[in-house]
Amino acid sequence: MKKFGFATALIAGAGAAIIGLAAPAAAAPSGPGNAQQTINELQAQGYTVIVNRLGAAPLDQAGVVAVRPGQTYSRTDTGVPGAGNDIYTTVTGKTVFVDVK
């Protein structure tokens, strides 16, 4: 019985790790490029980008080490035109962290 419980916990933990690691990758632009291009693409998608620098290289010569999700800001109300009595959630801001080296 202990082996079954351990195997179940191991599979559940692996599944959670895969799901947790997939979320930040969805926001990251794909393909080669420098850090400045990646930052520009994320800003064009509506993200507020916070850059964590490792080293002193200019952004157009630096590479992206990681892209991590940040806080998403939203509001929920009935103030949306045409909403009537329905409640809507509106995303007002999205943040992403970009580590560059």
C-alpha positions in Angstrom: 0.0 0.0 0.0 2.9 2.4 0.7 4.3 1.8 -2.8 1.0 2.7 -4.3 0.7 6.0 -2.3 4.3 6.9 -3.2 3.7 6.3 -6.9 0.5 8.3 -6.8 2.3 11.2 -5.1 5.2 11.1 -7.6 2.9 11.1 -10.6 0.8 14.0 -9.1 4.0 16.0 -8.4 5.3 15.4 -11.9 2.0 16.5 -13.4 2.0 19.7 -11.3 5.6 20.5 -12.3 4.8 20.2 -16.0 1.7 22.4 -15.8 3.6 25.0 -13.6 6.5 25.2 -16.1 4.2 25.5 -19.1 2.5 28.7 -18.1 5.6 31.1 -18.3 6.5 29.6 -21.6 3.2 30.6 -23.1 4.0 34.3 -22.7 7.5 34.1 -24.1 8.1 34.9 -27.8 9.6 32.0 -29.7 12.7 32.0 -31.9 16.1 33.4 -31.6 16.7 37.0 -31.0 18.2 39.4 -28.5 16.6 40.7 -25.3 15.5 43.9 -26.7 13.4 42.1 -29.4 11.8 39.9 -26.8 11.0 42.9 -24.6 9.5 44.7 -27.6 7.3 41.7 -28.5 6.0 41.3 -24.9 5.2 45.0 -24.7 3.4 44.8 -28.0 1.3 42.0 -26.5 0.2 44.4 -23.7 2.6 43.3 -21.0 4.4 45.6 -18.6 8.0 44.2 -18.7 10.3 44.2 -15.7 13.9 43.4 -16.7 16.3 41.6 -14.3 19.8 42.1 -15.7 22.8 39.8 -15.1 25.8 41.7 -16.4 26.2 45.0 -18.1 25.7 44.1 -21.8 23.3 46.4 -23.7 19.9 44.8 -24.2 20.4 44.4 -28.0 23.5 42.3 -27.3 22.1 40.3 -24.3 20.2 37.0 -24.4 17.0 36.1 -22.6 17.6 33.6 -19.7 14.0 33.3 -18.5 10.5 34.8 -18.9 8.4 34.5 -15.8 4.8 35.6 -15.3 4.0 38.5 -12.9 0.9 40.0 -11.5 -2.3 40.4 -13.5 -4.5 43.3 -12.5 -8.2 43.2 -13.2 -11.4 44.7 -12.0 -14.9 43.1 -11.7 -17.9 45.3 -12.0 -21.1 46.0 -14.0 -19.7 49.2 -15.5 -19.0 47.6 -18.9 -21.2 49.2 -21.6 -24.0 46.9 -22.6 -23.5 44.7 -19.5 -26.9 45.3 -18.0 -27.0 43.6 -14.7 -24.2 41.1 -15.6 -20.8 41.2 -13.8 -17.7 41.3 -16.0 -14.1 41.0 -15.2 -11.8 43.3 -17.2 -8.0 42.8 -17.3 -6.4 46.2 -16.7 -2.7 45.2 -16.7 -0.4 42.3 -17.1 3.2 42.0 -15.8 6.0 39.7 -16.9 9.6 39.4 -15.7 12.4 39.0 -18.2 15.8 37.8 -17.0 18.6 38.8 -19.4 22.3 38.0 -19.5 
